[in-house]
């Protein structure tokens, strides 16, 4: 397979010109990004990390977990989740988390570290199809600038839009911070302006900013509305919310629909502006609407977010859990505090009662603040100064379960049936709490309030948790499949055979087994073990051998038999891991079947031949092909860390000390698997009708292969080695 080149990174979109420009990032700039980008710094923007020995650990941002398994290695500049398998170098991490292409991830990190990107125009034959996500992100970014410009520069925007925000009590600095805007009250003003800038109608429709009806009749979704941009956790504009200003508008809020870049259930309004405050305060407030967030921030409550036009979801809660400071062994539960701040009416109370259980299930400490009936968070913040707001919140915070218990208690006092239902409901709520001690404390307190025996609570809790456990066991027996993002759909193993798929990722599906799937390639595991040693130890000397060379003596003397006198010299030759593996495979005419592994081995051989001191590990971690760099990061990631006590007591033997044993073993293991496969193939062939001479030939070949197989099996049996389970 020809080697693919990922040196040329391209985009076909320009926000300033009607005609597209095709650009690439030069190799020097890419190297500079990789050199400066620090994995701890990059990951810390999304995950709260705790030092654990020489590494850092936190809650995985890619799947739901309560015990941290996401490890960051500053020494290797990689990260790895040993639960779901995701991670890699800083570029891989940003690609996965932000769902960006390789090119976009590089630009993202360049912007973070203030690295100037040198882009060059590509020739037409080098142009590839533009990544759709990149175009959608460009559309939303320009749209935010357009709506904000309307607010400050357009007559209608200043007269209606700005007046509306000022009437709501928003200061100008807050308006600028949240990048608020206004959409002109004209059917297609926005669409025409976007098209004049070169944005395709197809992308405008896919972002939901333009509604296209029959015969290409277009309508601006947000025309005549105040605009609230929705940001991702990294600060990118991914969607919009539009608030009606005209009294005759029947729909109060209009929100962007689901798109490639926006998923309502996974986004929180204000999270980008709140994340640092959440980490600092070790607490997060949740409100219902955009204006609630903005007014509270203006009042000095910065650690506050809101769902984006939906009820609170599990995905949004997990996003909060990743931001809230992680703890070791749950010793400090104060780090995981969430307070729901809702309206004092029945709708607000019902929302608090519904969402509280979801928050508890994720292991958070949940409290409720009910505002006065005449207020919502927006009006309350507008009518009080910052100190009064904070004082009220601290004074009126109530534990969620206690709030729920006391809220329904009065109506149940004279109705035994309702009281029984309340006890069952409270017990079911306590049952979702992961921590045993917390559950016992709540049982004792709620039993006292409801004047009920604690045993009744424990019986119901045990019933609920047992049913949940049975469901989990059933899921484990029938696990879902994880599709790693570096795999191309339909392939049996990771390959790099399609350059057009650069940067594209497949949706992540959680597996109840928390294990990566087995790839269905015949020799995938054995080839993976070989490449793992190539990446980790490729340039290391495995052994040294003596080599005899014969050279003619300078003054040749004719011997009686007529032959020339020769001199024999003995030299010591160092055999590296890469060289040994390559020679062993070539001697038997074997090659790696997986395209990615084959490319990695060939490149390792090539680089070592050029420079014997070449560091293969670093080369592959920062490889220009993101598929290979992700694979290399996975291969070198270590799930365990050796305690210092072992190294103090004695010298601990590592794989590096045993390369002479391990490397031949993994090569033989591969050969054994290949021979076994050939034998099986030939045996299957025997079942088909054939001529006698063909039959004899195949049976002879099988016998010869079986002899070799037995020899290899005997050698393999001398060493006990579990390659797959160790990594």
C-alpha positions as CSV (number, residue, x, y, z in Angstrom):
1,X,0.0,0.0,0.0
2,X,1.4,3.4,-0.9
3,X,2.3,5.6,2.0
4,X,-0.2,8.3,2.7
5,X,0.9,11.9,3.4
6,X,-0.9,14.0,5.9
7,X,1.6,16.9,5.5
8,X,-0.8,18.9,3.4
9,X,-3.7,20.1,5.6
10,X,-6.4,22.0,3.8
11,X,-9.5,24.0,4.1
12,X,-11.7,25.3,1.3
13,X,-13.5,28.0,3.2
14,X,-12.9,31.7,3.5
15,X,-15.0,34.0,5.6
16,X,-13.9,37.1,3.8
17,X,-14.0,36.4,0.2
18,X,-16.7,35.1,-2.1
19,X,-14.3,32.6,-3.7
20,X,-12.7,29.9,-1.6
21,X,-9.0,29.7,-0.8
22,X,-7.3,26.4,-0.3
23,X,-4.7,26.4,2.4
24,X,-2.2,24.2,4.1
25,X,0.0,24.4,7.3
26,X,3.7,24.0,6.7
27,X,5.6,21.3,8.6
28,X,7.6,23.7,10.7
29,X,4.4,25.2,12.2
30,X,3.0,21.8,12.9
31,X,6.2,20.8,14.7
32,X,6.1,24.0,16.7
33,X,2.5,23.3,17.8
34,X,3.4,19.8,18.9
35,X,6.5,21.1,20.7
36,X,4.6,23.8,22.7
37,X,1.3,22.1,23.3
38,X,1.4,20.6,26.9
39,X,-1.0,17.7,27.4
40,X,-1.7,18.6,31.1
41,X,-2.5,22.2,30.1
42,X,-4.7,21.2,27.3
43,X,-6.7,18.5,29.2
44,X,-7.0,20.8,32.3
45,X,-9.3,23.1,30.2
46,X,-11.8,20.3,30.2
47,X,-11.0,18.0,33.1
48,X,-10.0,18.7,36.7
49,X,-6.8,16.8,37.2
50,X,-5.2,15.4,40.4
51,X,-1.6,14.5,40.6
52,X,-1.1,10.7,41.1
53,X,2.6,9.9,41.2
54,X,4.4,11.1,38.1
55,X,1.0,11.3,36.2
56,X,-2.3,13.0,36.6
57,X,-5.8,11.5,36.8
58,X,-9.3,12.7,36.4
59,X,-12.8,11.8,35.2
60,X,-12.9,10.8,31.6
61,X,-14.6,13.4,29.3
62,X,-15.6,10.8,26.8
63,X,-17.8,8.5,28.8
64,X,-19.6,8.4,32.1
65,X,-17.6,7.2,35.0
66,X,-17.6,7.9,38.8
67,X,-14.1,6.6,39.5
68,X,-11.3,8.5,37.7
69,X,-9.6,6.4,35.0
70,X,-8.4,9.1,32.7
71,X,-4.7,9.3,33.0
72,X,-2.4,12.1,31.7
73,X,1.3,11.5,31.3
74,X,3.4,14.7,31.2
75,X,6.5,12.8,30.4
76,X,5.1,11.2,27.3
77,X,2.7,14.2,26.6
78,X,-0.2,11.8,26.1
79,X,-3.5,11.0,27.8
80,X,-5.4,7.8,27.9
81,X,-8.7,6.5,29.4
82,X,-8.3,2.9,30.5
83,X,-12.1,2.7,30.6
84,X,-13.2,3.6,27.1
85,X,-9.7,3.7,25.4
86,X,-9.9,7.3,24.1
87,X,-6.9,9.6,24.3
88,X,-3.7,10.4,22.5
89,X,-1.5,13.4,22.1
90,X,-2.8,17.0,22.5
91,X,-4.0,17.1,18.9
92,X,-5.8,13.7,19.2
93,X,-7.5,14.8,22.4
94,X,-8.9,18.0,20.9
95,X,-10.0,16.1,17.8
96,X,-11.9,13.6,19.9
97,X,-13.4,16.1,22.4
98,X,-14.3,18.9,20.1
99,X,-15.0,16.6,17.1
100,X,-12.6,18.6,14.9
101,X,-10.6,17.6,11.9
102,X,-6.8,17.3,12.2
103,X,-6.5,20.7,10.5
104,X,-9.0,22.3,12.9
105,X,-7.4,20.8,16.0
106,X,-4.0,22.2,14.9
107,X,-5.5,25.6,14.4
108,X,-7.3,25.3,17.8
109,X,-4.0,24.7,19.6
110,X,-2.2,27.3,17.6
111,X,-4.7,29.9,18.8
112,X,-4.5,28.7,22.4
113,X,-0.7,29.1,22.4
114,X,-0.6,32.2,20.2
115,X,1.3,30.5,17.4
116,X,1.1,32.2,14.1
117,X,0.0,29.8,11.4
118,X,1.8,30.1,8.1
119,X,-0.6,29.0,5.4
120,X,0.2,28.5,1.7
121,X,-2.2,28.3,-1.2
122,X,-2.6,24.8,-2.7
123,X,-2.7,23.9,-6.3
124,X,-6.1,22.8,-7.7
125,X,-5.0,19.1,-7.9
126,X,-4.2,19.1,-4.2
127,X,-7.6,20.3,-3.2
128,X,-9.8,17.9,-1.2
129,X,-13.4,18.1,-0.2
130,X,-14.0,20.6,2.6
131,X,-14.9,19.1,5.9
132,X,-18.6,19.8,6.5
133,X,-18.2,20.4,10.2
134,X,-15.5,23.1,9.6
135,X,-17.9,24.9,7.3
136,X,-20.7,24.8,9.8
137,X,-18.5,26.2,12.5
138,X,-17.4,28.9,10.2
139,X,-21.1,29.7,9.5
140,X,-22.0,30.0,13.2
141,X,-18.9,32.1,13.9
142,X,-19.7,34.6,11.2
143,X,-23.4,34.6,12.1
144,X,-22.6,35.6,15.7
145,X,-20.4,38.5,14.4
146,X,-23.2,39.5,12.0
147,X,-25.9,39.5,14.7
148,X,-23.6,41.5,17.1
149,X,-22.8,44.0,14.4
150,X,-26.5,44.5,13.9
151,X,-26.9,45.3,17.5
152,X,-24.3,48.1,17.5
153,X,-24.3,49.3,13.9
154,X,-27.8,48.8,12.4
155,X,-30.5,51.4,13.0
156,X,-33.1,48.8,13.8
157,X,-30.6,46.8,15.9
158,X,-29.8,49.9,18.1
159,X,-33.4,51.0,18.3
160,X,-35.0,47.6,19.1
161,X,-32.4,45.1,20.0
162,X,-30.2,47.2,22.2
163,X,-33.2,48.9,23.8
164,X,-34.6,45.4,24.7
165,X,-31.3,44.4,26.4
166,X,-31.1,47.7,28.2
167,X,-34.7,47.3,29.3
168,X,-33.8,43.9,30.8
169,X,-31.1,45.7,32.8
170,X,-28.1,44.2,31.1
171,X,-24.9,46.3,31.2
172,X,-22.9,46.9,28.0
173,X,-19.9,44.9,29.3
174,X,-22.2,41.9,30.0
175,X,-23.8,42.2,26.5
176,X,-20.3,42.2,25.0
177,X,-19.1,39.3,27.2
178,X,-22.0,37.0,26.1
179,X,-21.8,38.3,22.5
180,X,-25.5,39.1,22.4
181,X,-27.0,40.3,19.1
182,X,-30.1,41.1,17.1
183,X,-31.6,39.6,13.9
184,X,-33.1,42.2,11.5
185,X,-36.9,41.9,11.3
186,X,-36.9,41.0,7.6
187,X,-37.7,37.6,6.1
188,X,-34.4,36.9,4.4
189,X,-32.0,39.7,5.5
190,X,-29.6,37.3,7.2
191,X,-29.6,34.7,4.5
192,X,-28.9,37.2,1.7
193,X,-26.0,38.7,3.8
194,X,-24.5,35.3,4.4
195,X,-24.7,34.3,0.7
196,X,-23.1,37.6,-0.2
197,X,-20.1,36.6,2.0
198,X,-19.8,33.3,0.2
199,X,-21.7,31.0,2.6
200,X,-23.6,28.2,0.8
201,X,-27.3,27.9,1.4
202,X,-26.8,24.3,2.2
203,X,-24.7,25.1,5.2
204,X,-27.1,27.8,6.4
205,X,-29.9,25.3,6.3
206,X,-27.9,22.6,8.1
207,X,-27.1,25.0,11.0
208,X,-30.8,25.8,11.2
209,X,-30.2,29.5,10.7
210,X,-32.1,29.5,7.4
211,X,-35.4,27.6,6.8
212,X,-35.7,26.5,3.2
213,X,-39.2,25.7,1.9
214,X,-40.5,24.6,-1.4
215,X,-39.1,26.3,-4.5
216,X,-36.1,27.5,-2.5
217,X,-38.3,30.0,-0.5
218,X,-36.1,31.0,2.4
219,X,-36.9,32.4,5.8
220,X,-34.5,33.6,8.5
221,X,-35.2,31.5,11.6
222,X,-34.5,34.3,14.0
223,X,-35.7,37.4,12.2
224,X,-36.9,40.1,14.5
225,X,-35.4,38.4,17.6
226,X,-32.8,39.1,20.3
227,X,-30.0,36.7,19.8
228,X,-28.2,34.6,22.5
229,X,-25.2,32.7,21.1
230,X,-24.6,29.3,22.6
231,X,-20.9,28.4,23.2
232,X,-19.2,25.1,23.5
233,X,-17.0,24.5,26.6
234,X,-14.0,25.7,24.5
235,X,-15.8,28.9,23.6
236,X,-16.8,28.2,20.0
237,X,-20.3,29.4,18.9
238,X,-22.3,26.3,18.0
239,X,-25.9,27.4,18.1
240,X,-28.3,30.3,18.9
241,X,-31.3,31.1,21.0
242,X,-33.7,33.8,19.8
243,X,-36.0,35.7,22.1
244,X,-39.2,37.3,20.7
245,X,-39.4,41.0,21.1
246,X,-42.7,41.7,19.4
247,X,-45.8,41.2,21.5
248,X,-47.7,39.4,18.8
249,X,-45.1,36.7,18.4
250,X,-46.6,33.5,19.7
251,X,-43.3,31.6,20.2
252,X,-41.3,33.3,23.0
253,X,-38.0,31.5,22.4
254,X,-36.8,29.9,19.2
255,X,-33.7,27.7,19.4
256,X,-31.3,26.3,16.8
257,X,-32.2,22.7,15.8
258,X,-30.0,19.7,16.2
259,X,-27.0,19.7,13.8
260,X,-23.6,18.2,13.2
261,X,-22.1,20.7,15.6
262,X,-24.9,21.2,18.1
263,X,-26.6,18.6,20.3
264,X,-29.0,20.2,22.8
265,X,-28.8,17.4,25.4
266,X,-25.0,17.8,25.6
267,X,-24.7,21.6,25.8
268,X,-25.1,24.0,28.7
269,X,-25.6,27.7,28.2
270,X,-22.9,29.8,29.8
271,X,-20.6,26.9,30.6
272,X,-17.6,28.5,28.7
273,X,-17.9,31.6,30.9
274,X,-18.6,29.6,34.1
275,X,-16.1,26.8,34.1
276,X,-13.2,28.6,35.8
277,X,-15.6,29.9,38.5
278,X,-17.0,26.5,39.0
279,X,-13.6,25.0,39.6
280,X,-12.7,27.9,41.9
281,X,-15.9,27.8,44.0
282,X,-16.2,24.0,43.8
283,X,-19.9,24.6,43.1
284,X,-22.3,25.2,40.3
285,X,-25.7,26.9,40.1
286,X,-28.3,25.7,37.6
287,X,-31.1,28.0,36.4
288,X,-33.6,27.6,33.6
289,X,-33.1,30.4,31.0
290,X,-30.5,32.5,29.2
291,X,-31.5,35.7,30.9
292,X,-31.3,34.0,34.3
293,X,-27.7,33.2,33.6
294,X,-26.8,36.6,32.3
295,X,-28.4,38.5,35.2
296,X,-26.8,36.3,37.8
297,X,-23.4,36.8,36.2
298,X,-24.0,40.5,36.2
299,X,-24.9,40.3,39.9
300,X,-21.5,38.5,40.6
301,X,-22.6,34.8,40.5
302,X,-20.3,33.6,37.8
303,X,-20.5,29.8,38.4
304,X,-23.9,29.4,36.8
305,X,-25.3,27.6,33.8
306,X,-28.6,26.6,32.2
307,X,-29.9,23.9,29.8
308,X,-30.3,25.0,26.2
309,X,-34.1,25.0,25.8
310,X,-34.4,21.4,27.1
311,X,-35.0,19.7,30.4
312,X,-31.8,18.9,32.3
313,X,-30.2,15.7,30.8
314,X,-27.7,13.1,32.0
315,X,-25.2,14.3,29.4
316,X,-25.3,17.8,30.7
317,X,-24.8,16.6,34.3
318,X,-21.8,14.6,33.3
319,X,-20.3,17.7,31.6
320,X,-20.6,19.4,35.0
321,X,-19.1,16.5,36.8
322,X,-16.0,16.7,34.6
323,X,-15.6,20.4,35.4
324,X,-16.2,20.1,39.2
325,X,-12.9,19.3,40.9
326,X,-12.2,15.6,41.1
327,X,-11.5,13.9,44.4
328,X,-9.4,11.0,45.5
329,X,-11.3,8.2,47.1
330,X,-14.3,10.5,47.7
331,X,-12.5,12.0,50.7
332,X,-13.7,15.5,50.0
333,X,-17.3,15.5,49.0
334,X,-17.5,19.3,49.2
335,X,-16.0,19.5,45.7
336,X,-19.1,18.2,44.0
337,X,-21.8,20.8,44.9
338,X,-24.7,21.7,42.6
339,X,-27.5,24.1,43.6
340,X,-30.7,24.3,41.5
341,X,-32.2,27.8,41.5
342,X,-35.7,27.9,40.1
343,X,-38.8,30.0,40.1
344,X,-40.9,30.0,43.2
345,X,-44.0,28.9,41.3
346,X,-45.3,25.3,40.9
347,X,-43.5,24.8,37.6
348,X,-40.1,25.8,39.1
349,X,-40.6,23.5,42.1
350,X,-41.6,20.6,39.8
351,X,-38.5,21.2,37.7
352,X,-36.3,21.1,40.8
353,X,-38.0,17.9,42.0
354,X,-37.5,16.2,38.7
355,X,-33.9,17.2,38.0
356,X,-32.6,16.6,41.5
357,X,-32.8,12.9,41.2
358,X,-30.7,12.9,38.0
359,X,-28.0,15.0,39.8
360,X,-28.0,12.7,42.8
361,X,-27.5,9.7,40.5
362,X,-24.2,11.2,39.3
363,X,-22.8,11.4,42.8
364,X,-23.3,15.1,43.3
365,X,-24.3,17.0,46.4
366,X,-27.6,18.6,45.4
367,X,-29.3,21.6,47.0
368,X,-32.4,23.7,46.1
369,X,-33.0,27.4,46.3
370,X,-36.6,28.4,45.9
371,X,-37.0,32.1,45.1
372,X,-40.0,34.2,46.2
373,X,-43.1,33.5,44.2
374,X,-43.0,36.8,42.4
375,X,-39.4,36.4,41.3
376,X,-37.3,34.3,38.9
377,X,-33.5,34.3,38.9
378,X,-33.4,37.1,36.3
379,X,-35.7,39.6,38.2
380,X,-34.3,38.6,41.6
381,X,-30.7,39.4,40.4
382,X,-31.9,42.7,38.8
383,X,-33.7,43.8,42.0
384,X,-30.9,43.0,44.5
385,X,-27.2,43.8,44.7
386,X,-24.5,41.1,44.5
387,X,-24.0,40.7,48.3
388,X,-27.8,40.4,48.9
389,X,-28.1,37.8,46.2
390,X,-25.3,35.7,47.6
391,X,-26.6,36.1,51.2
392,X,-30.1,34.9,50.1
393,X,-28.7,31.9,48.3
394,X,-26.5,30.8,51.2
395,X,-29.4,31.3,53.7
396,X,-32.1,29.6,51.7
397,X,-30.2,26.6,50.3
398,X,-31.9,23.4,51.3
399,X,-30.7,19.8,50.8
400,X,-32.7,18.3,47.9
401,X,-34.0,15.2,49.6
402,X,-34.9,17.1,52.8
403,X,-36.7,19.7,50.5
404,X,-38.6,17.0,48.7
405,X,-39.6,15.2,51.9
406,X,-40.8,18.3,53.7
407,X,-42.5,19.7,50.5
408,X,-45.0,16.8,50.3
409,X,-45.2,16.0,54.1
410,X,-48.1,18.4,54.9
411,X,-50.5,17.0,52.3
412,X,-49.7,13.4,53.5
413,X,-50.1,13.7,57.2
414,X,-53.8,12.8,57.2
415,X,-53.7,10.4,54.2
416,X,-51.9,7.1,55.0
417,X,-51.9,6.0,51.3
418,X,-50.2,9.2,50.2
419,X,-47.7,8.9,53.0
420,X,-46.9,5.4,52.0
421,X,-46.4,6.6,48.4
422,X,-44.1,9.4,49.7
423,X,-42.0,7.0,51.7
424,X,-41.6,4.8,48.7
425,X,-40.7,7.7,46.5
426,X,-38.1,9.1,49.0
427,X,-36.6,5.6,49.4
428,X,-36.3,5.3,45.6
429,X,-34.6,8.7,45.4
430,X,-32.1,7.7,48.2
431,X,-31.4,4.5,46.3
432,X,-29.8,6.2,43.4
433,X,-27.1,7.8,45.6
434,X,-23.8,5.9,44.9
435,X,-22.3,6.5,48.3
436,X,-23.3,4.1,51.1
437,X,-22.6,6.5,53.9
438,X,-24.7,9.2,52.3
439,X,-27.6,6.8,51.9
440,X,-27.5,5.7,55.5
441,X,-27.5,9.4,56.7
442,X,-30.4,10.2,54.5
443,X,-32.3,7.1,55.7
444,X,-31.9,8.1,59.3
445,X,-33.0,11.7,58.7
446,X,-36.0,11.0,56.4
447,X,-37.2,8.2,58.8
448,X,-37.2,10.8,61.6
449,X,-39.1,13.4,59.5
450,X,-41.6,10.9,58.2
451,X,-41.9,9.1,61.6
452,X,-41.1,5.7,59.9
453,X,-38.9,2.8,60.8
454,X,-35.5,2.9,59.1
455,X,-35.9,-0.8,58.2
456,X,-38.7,0.0,55.8
457,X,-36.4,2.4,53.9
458,X,-33.6,-0.1,53.7
459,X,-35.9,-2.8,52.4
460,X,-37.2,-0.6,49.6
461,X,-33.6,0.7,48.8
462,X,-32.3,-2.8,48.6
463,X,-35.1,-3.8,46.3
464,X,-34.4,-0.9,43.9
465,X,-30.6,-1.4,43.9
466,X,-30.9,-5.1,43.4
467,X,-33.1,-4.6,40.4
468,X,-30.6,-2.1,39.0
469,X,-27.8,-4.5,39.6
470,X,-29.6,-7.2,37.7
471,X,-30.1,-4.9,34.8
472,X,-26.4,-4.1,34.8
473,X,-25.5,-7.7,34.8
474,X,-27.9,-8.3,31.8
475,X,-26.2,-5.5,29.9
476,X,-22.8,-7.0,30.6
477,X,-23.9,-10.3,29.2
478,X,-25.1,-8.5,26.1
479,X,-22.7,-5.6,25.7
480,X,-23.0,-2.9,23.2
481,X,-20.2,-2.2,20.7
482,X,-17.7,0.6,21.0
483,X,-16.5,2.0,17.7
484,X,-13.2,3.7,18.2
485,X,-13.0,7.0,16.3
486,X,-9.8,6.0,14.5
487,X,-11.5,3.0,12.9
488,X,-13.1,3.4,9.5
489,X,-16.6,1.9,9.3
490,X,-16.7,-1.5,7.9
491,X,-13.0,-2.3,8.3
492,X,-11.8,-5.1,10.5
493,X,-8.9,-3.1,11.8
494,X,-7.5,0.4,11.9
495,X,-6.2,1.5,8.6
496,X,-5.1,4.7,6.9
497,X,-6.3,3.9,3.5
498,X,-8.6,6.8,3.0
499,X,-7.2,10.3,3.2
500,X,-10.6,11.8,2.7
501,X,-11.6,10.5,6.2
502,X,-9.0,12.7,7.8
503,X,-10.2,14.0,11.1
504,X,-13.6,12.4,10.9
505,X,-14.8,10.6,14.0
506,X,-17.5,8.0,14.6
507,X,-20.0,8.5,17.3
508,X,-19.0,7.1,20.7
509,X,-21.3,4.3,22.1
510,X,-20.7,3.4,25.7
511,X,-20.0,-0.2,26.5
512,X,-21.1,-1.6,29.7
513,X,-18.0,-3.8,29.8
514,X,-15.7,-0.8,29.6
515,X,-13.5,-2.7,27.2
516,X,-12.4,-1.9,23.7
517,X,-13.8,-4.4,21.2
518,X,-11.7,-7.2,19.7
519,X,-10.9,-6.4,16.1
520,X,-11.9,-9.3,13.8
521,X,-8.7,-9.4,11.9
522,X,-7.0,-12.8,11.7
523,X,-3.7,-11.7,13.1
524,X,-4.6,-8.3,14.5
525,X,-3.6,-9.0,18.2
526,X,-0.3,-10.6,17.2
527,X,0.6,-7.7,14.8
528,X,-0.4,-5.2,17.4
529,X,2.0,-6.8,19.9
530,X,4.8,-6.6,17.4
531,X,4.1,-2.9,16.6
532,X,3.9,-2.1,20.3
533,X,7.5,-3.3,20.8
534,X,8.5,-1.4,17.7
535,X,7.0,1.9,19.0
536,X,8.3,1.5,22.6
537,X,11.7,-0.1,22.0
538,X,12.3,-0.1,18.2
539,X,15.7,1.7,18.4
540,X,17.0,-0.2,21.4
541,X,19.7,-2.9,21.1
542,X,18.2,-6.3,21.6
543,X,21.4,-8.3,21.3
544,X,24.9,-8.2,19.8
545,X,26.2,-10.8,17.4
546,X,29.6,-11.7,16.1
547,X,30.0,-11.5,12.3
548,X,32.9,-12.9,10.5
549,X,34.1,-11.2,7.3
550,X,36.8,-12.6,5.0
551,X,38.9,-10.2,3.0
552,X,41.8,-11.1,0.6
553,X,45.3,-10.5,2.1
554,X,47.0,-7.4,0.6
555,X,50.0,-9.3,-0.8
556,X,48.3,-12.3,-2.2
557,X,50.4,-15.4,-2.0
558,X,49.6,-18.2,-4.3
559,X,49.0,-21.4,-2.3
560,X,49.9,-24.8,-3.7
561,X,46.2,-25.4,-4.5
562,X,46.2,-22.2,-6.5
563,X,43.7,-20.3,-4.2
564,X,44.4,-16.9,-2.7
565,X,45.1,-16.3,1.0
566,X,42.3,-14.7,2.9
567,X,42.1,-12.9,6.2
568,X,39.2,-13.4,8.6
569,X,37.9,-10.5,10.8
570,X,35.3,-10.7,13.5
571,X,33.1,-7.7,14.2
572,X,30.4,-7.1,16.8
573,X,27.1,-6.1,15.2
574,X,24.2,-4.6,17.3
575,X,20.8,-5.9,16.5
576,X,17.9,-3.5,17.2
577,X,14.4,-4.5,17.9
578,X,13.2,-3.1,14.6
579,X,16.0,-4.8,12.6
580,X,15.4,-8.2,14.2
581,X,11.6,-8.1,13.6
582,X,12.1,-7.0,10.0
583,X,14.7,-9.6,9.3
584,X,12.6,-12.4,10.9
585,X,9.6,-11.5,8.8
586,X,11.5,-11.1,5.6
587,X,13.3,-14.4,6.1
588,X,10.0,-16.3,6.0
589,X,8.5,-14.0,3.3
590,X,5.9,-12.6,5.8
591,X,4.4,-9.1,6.0
592,X,1.9,-7.5,8.3
593,X,-1.6,-7.7,7.0
594,X,-2.9,-4.6,8.7
595,X,-2.1,-1.6,6.5
596,X,-1.5,0.8,9.4
597,X,0.8,-1.6,11.2
598,X,2.7,-2.3,8.0
599,X,3.2,1.4,7.4
600,X,4.5,1.9,10.9
601,X,7.0,-0.9,10.6
602,X,8.2,0.3,7.2
603,X,8.7,3.8,8.5
604,X,10.5,2.6,11.6
605,X,12.9,0.6,9.5
606,X,13.4,3.6,7.2
607,X,14.0,6.1,10.0
608,X,16.4,3.8,11.9
609,X,18.5,3.2,8.8
610,X,18.9,6.9,8.4
611,X,19.6,7.7,12.0
612,X,20.5,4.9,14.5
613,X,19.9,7.2,17.4
614,X,16.4,8.0,16.2
615,X,13.6,8.0,18.8
616,X,10.8,6.0,17.3
617,X,8.3,6.6,20.1
618,X,8.4,10.3,19.7
619,X,8.2,10.0,15.9
620,X,5.0,8.1,16.0
621,X,3.3,10.0,18.8
622,X,3.6,13.2,16.8
623,X,3.1,11.5,13.5
624,X,1.5,13.6,10.8
625,X,-1.2,11.0,10.3
626,X,-3.6,11.3,13.2
627,X,-4.6,7.7,12.9
628,X,-1.0,6.6,13.5
629,X,-0.4,9.1,16.3
630,X,-3.5,7.9,18.1
631,X,-2.5,4.3,17.7
632,X,1.0,5.0,19.0
633,X,-0.4,6.8,22.1
634,X,-2.6,3.8,22.8
635,X,0.3,1.4,22.5
636,X,2.7,3.2,24.9
637,X,0.1,4.1,27.5
638,X,0.7,2.3,30.8
639,X,-2.4,1.5,32.9
640,X,-0.3,1.0,36.1
641,X,2.5,2.9,37.9
642,X,5.1,1.1,40.0
643,X,5.3,2.2,43.6
644,X,8.6,3.8,44.6
645,X,9.0,1.2,47.4
646,X,9.8,-1.5,44.9
647,X,12.6,0.5,43.3
648,X,14.1,1.3,46.7
649,X,14.2,-2.3,47.9
650,X,15.6,-3.8,44.7
651,X,16.2,-3.3,41.0
652,X,12.9,-4.1,39.2
653,X,13.3,-6.0,35.9
654,X,11.5,-4.3,33.1
655,X,10.6,-5.2,29.5
656,X,13.7,-3.3,28.4
657,X,15.9,-5.8,30.3
658,X,14.1,-8.8,28.7
659,X,14.0,-7.7,25.1
660,X,16.1,-10.7,24.1
661,X,13.4,-13.0,25.4
662,X,10.2,-11.1,24.6
663,X,10.8,-9.9,21.0
664,X,11.6,-13.3,19.6
665,X,8.6,-14.6,21.4
666,X,6.1,-12.2,19.9
667,X,7.5,-12.8,16.4
668,X,7.2,-16.6,16.9
669,X,3.7,-16.0,18.2
670,X,2.8,-14.2,15.0
671,X,4.4,-16.9,12.8
672,X,2.5,-19.6,14.8
673,X,-0.8,-17.8,14.2
674,X,0.0,-17.5,10.4
675,X,0.9,-21.2,10.1
676,X,-2.2,-22.2,12.0
677,X,-4.4,-20.1,9.7
678,X,-2.8,-21.7,6.7
679,X,-3.3,-25.2,8.0
680,X,-6.9,-24.4,8.7
681,X,-7.4,-23.0,5.2
682,X,-5.9,-26.0,3.6
683,X,-8.0,-28.4,5.7
684,X,-11.1,-26.5,4.6
685,X,-9.9,-26.9,1.0
686,X,-9.8,-30.7,1.5
687,X,-13.6,-30.8,1.8
688,X,-14.0,-29.8,-1.8
689,X,-13.7,-32.3,-4.6
690,X,-10.3,-32.4,-6.3
691,X,-7.9,-34.7,-8.2
692,X,-5.7,-37.2,-6.5
693,X,-2.4,-35.4,-7.2
694,X,-3.9,-32.1,-5.8
695,X,-5.1,-34.0,-2.7
696,X,-1.6,-35.5,-2.1
697,X,0.0,-32.1,-2.6
698,X,-2.2,-30.4,-0.1
699,X,-1.9,-33.2,2.5
700,X,1.9,-33.1,2.1
701,X,1.9,-29.3,2.6
702,X,-0.3,-29.7,5.7
703,X,2.1,-32.2,7.2
704,X,5.1,-29.9,6.6
705,X,3.3,-27.0,8.2
706,X,2.3,-29.1,11.2
707,X,5.9,-30.0,11.8
708,X,6.8,-26.3,11.8
709,X,3.8,-25.6,14.0
710,X,4.9,-28.2,16.6
711,X,8.4,-26.7,16.6
712,X,7.1,-23.2,17.2
713,X,4.6,-24.4,19.8
714,X,7.4,-26.1,21.7
715,X,9.5,-22.9,21.7
716,X,6.5,-20.8,22.7
717,X,5.8,-23.1,25.6
718,X,9.2,-22.3,27.1
719,X,8.2,-18.8,27.9
720,X,5.0,-17.7,29.8
721,X,3.9,-14.4,28.3
722,X,0.5,-12.7,28.1
723,X,0.9,-10.0,25.5
724,X,-2.6,-8.8,25.2
725,X,-3.5,-8.5,28.9
726,X,-0.5,-6.5,29.8
727,X,-1.4,-3.4,27.8
